[in-house]
C-alpha cells in the first residue's frame, strides 16, 4: 500500500504538465487562427491543429469568448514576463528601450486580433482594460529602475511613457505607424535623460 501511494505524486504532476502543455498549444494555435479568420475561426480546426480532441479544448475553454479572452491575456502575460527578463539581463536604460519596442510589437499583434476581441461580451476595451494593470506595472518598474540608476531624470514621470505609447495604438491605421512608434521610443528616452547625457 505504501509503495502504491509513493508512486502517485509523479503521475499527478505529469497530468498537470500535460494539461499545461495542451493549454499553451491551444492558445498558440488559436492566436494564429483568430489573426487569420477573426471570431469565425473554427474551434474544431483549432483543436485538430493542436493535436487534441474538441472535448479537451472545451474543458480548458468552455466558450469561444473564454478562448479569445485567454489568447489576449496570455499575450499580455508574455509581455510582462519579457519585462522581467529584460530587467534581469540588461542595464536599466537598455532594458526599458528593449521592452518598449516589444510593446510596439504587442500592439501590432493585438491589432490583428481586435476583430475577434470585439465579439466577446464587453468588447475589446473590456479585455484591454482588464490587462492594463500588468502593462502599467511593467512600465513603472522599468522606468523607476532607470531613474534610480541615474539614466533618466529624477522628475521623469513613468505615466508619460505609458500614455504616449498607448496612444500609438490609435495610429495603427496610418501607413508607417510602426517605424514612427520606434522613433518615438528614442525621443521619449532621450528627452528624459539628464542633460549631461544628451547629444
C-alpha positions in Angstrom: 0.0 0.0 0.0 2.8 2.4 0.9 4.6 1.7 -2.4 1.4 2.5 -4.3 0.9 5.8 -2.5 4.6 6.8 -3.1 4.1 6.4 -6.9 1.0 8.6 -7.2 2.5 12.1 -6.9 4.7 11.8 -10.1 1.6 10.7 -12.0 -0.4 13.8 -10.8 2.5 16.1 -11.8 2.7 14.5 -15.2 -1.0 15.1 -15.8 -0.7 18.7 -14.7 2.3 19.2 -17.0 0.4 17.6 -20.0 -2.6 19.8 -19.3 -0.4 22.9 -19.2 1.3 22.0 -22.5 -2.2 21.4 -24.1 -3.4 24.7 -22.9 -0.3 26.6 -24.3 -0.6 24.7 -27.6 -4.3 25.6 -27.9 -3.6 29.3 -27.2 -0.8 29.5 -29.8 -2.9 27.8 -32.5 -6.0 29.9 -31.5 -3.9 33.1 -31.7 -2.9 32.3 -35.3 -6.4 31.3 -36.2 -8.1 34.4 -34.8 -5.5 36.5 -36.6 -6.3 34.9 -39.9 -10.1 34.3 -39.6 -11.3 36.6 -36.8 -14.0 35.3 -34.5 -15.2 32.9 -37.2 -12.2 30.7 -36.7 -13.3 27.1 -36.3 -12.8 25.7 -32.8 -12.8 22.2 -34.1 -10.0 23.2 -36.5 -8.1 24.7 -33.6 -8.4 21.5 -31.6 -7.3 19.4 -34.5 -4.3 21.5 -35.3 -3.4 21.5 -31.6 -3.5 17.7 -31.7 -6.3 17.3 -29.2 -10.0 16.4 -29.2 -12.7 19.1 -29.1 -13.6 17.9 -25.6 -10.2 18.7 -24.3 -10.4 22.2 -25.8 -13.8 22.8 -24.2 -12.5 21.6 -20.8 -9.9 24.3 -20.9 -12.1 27.0 -22.6 -15.9 26.3 -22.3 -16.9 29.1 -24.7 -15.4 30.9 -27.7 -15.3 34.1 -25.6 -13.3 32.3 -23.0 -10.8 31.2 -25.6 -10.5 34.7 -27.2 -10.0 36.3 -23.8 -7.4 33.7 -22.8 -5.4 34.3 -26.0 -5.2 38.0 -25.3 -4.4 37.6 -21.6 -1.7 35.1 -22.5 0.0 37.6 -24.8 -0.1 40.3 -22.1 1.4 37.9 -19.6 4.2 37.0 -22.1 4.9 40.7 -22.5 5.0 41.2 -18.7 7.4 38.3 -18.4 9.6 39.8 -21.1 9.9 43.0 -19.0 11.2 40.9 -16.1 13.7 39.1 -18.4 14.9 42.5 -19.8 15.4 43.8 -16.2 17.3 40.7 -15.2 19.7 40.6 -18.2 20.2 44.2 -19.4 21.3 47.6 -18.0 18.3 49.7 -16.9 18.0 52.0 -19.9 18.7 49.3 -22.4 16.1 47.1 -20.7 13.5 49.9 -20.9 14.1 50.6 -24.6 14.1 46.9 -25.5 10.8 46.3 -23.7 9.2 49.4 -25.2 10.0 48.0 -28.6 8.4 44.7 -27.6 5.4 46.6 -26.5 5.1 48.1 -30.0 5.3 44.5 -31.4 2.5 43.6 -29.0 0.3 46.5 -30.3 0.9 45.3 -33.9 -0.1 41.8 -33.0 -3.1 42.9 -31.0 -4.3 44.9 -34.0 -4.7 41.7 -35.9 -6.9 40.0 -33.3 -9.0 43.1 -32.5 -11.9 41.9 -34.8 -12.1 38.7 -32.7 -11.8 40.6 -29.4 -14.7 42.9 -30.4 -17.1 39.9 -30.4 -16.7 39.0 -26.7 -19.0 40.3 -24.1 -18.0 43.9 -23.3 -15.9 44.2 -26.4 -12.1 44.6 -26.8 -12.0 47.5 -24.4 -13.0 45.3 -21.5 -10.2 42.9 -22.3 -7.7 45.8 -22.7 -8.8 47.5 -19.5 -8.6 44.2 -17.7 -4.9 43.8 -18.6 -3.9 47.4 -18.2 -2.6 46.9 -14.7 0.0 44.3 -15.9 1.3 46.6 -18.6 1.3 49.7 -16.3 3.3 47.7 -13.7 5.9 46.7 -16.2 6.4 50.3 -17.4 6.5 51.6 -13.9 9.2 49.1 -12.8 11.5 49.6 -15.8 11.2 53.4 -15.7 11.8 53.6 -12.0 14.8 51.3 -12.3 16.3 53.6 -14.9 15.6 56.6 -12.7 17.4 55.0 -9.7 20.3 54.2 -11.9 20.7 57.9 -13.0 19.8 57.1 -16.6 16.7 59.2 -16.5 16.0 62.4 -14.7 14.5 62.1 -11.2 11.4 64.1 -12.2 10.7 61.6 -15.1 7.0 60.6 -14.9 6.5 56.9 -15.9 2.9 57.6 -16.9 4.2 59.9 -19.7 5.8 56.9 -21.3 2.6 54.8 -20.8 0.3 57.5 -22.2 2.5 58.1 -25.3 2.9 54.5 -26.3 -0.7 53.6 -25.5 -1.7 56.5 -27.8 0.3 54.8 -30.6 -2.5 52.2 -30.7 -4.8 54.9 -32.1 -2.5 55.5 -35.1 -2.2 51.9 -36.3 -4.4 52.5 -39.3 -1.9 55.0 -40.7 0.9 53.9 -43.0 4.3 53.7 -41.4 3.0 53.7 -37.8 5.4 51.1 -36.5 8.5 52.9 -37.7 7.1 56.1 -36.2 6.4 54.4 -32.9 10.0 53.1 -32.8 11.3 56.6 -33.3 9.0 57.9 -30.5 10.7 55.4 -28.1 14.0 57.0 -28.7 12.5 60.5 -28.5 10.9 59.7 -25.1 14.1 58.2 -23.7 16.4 60.9 -25.0 14.1 63.7 -23.8 14.0 62.2 -20.3 17.8 61.8 -20.0 19.8 64.1 -17.6 21.3 67.0 -19.6 24.9 65.7 -19.2 23.9 62.6 -21.2 22.2 64.3 -24.1 23.8 64.6 -27.5 
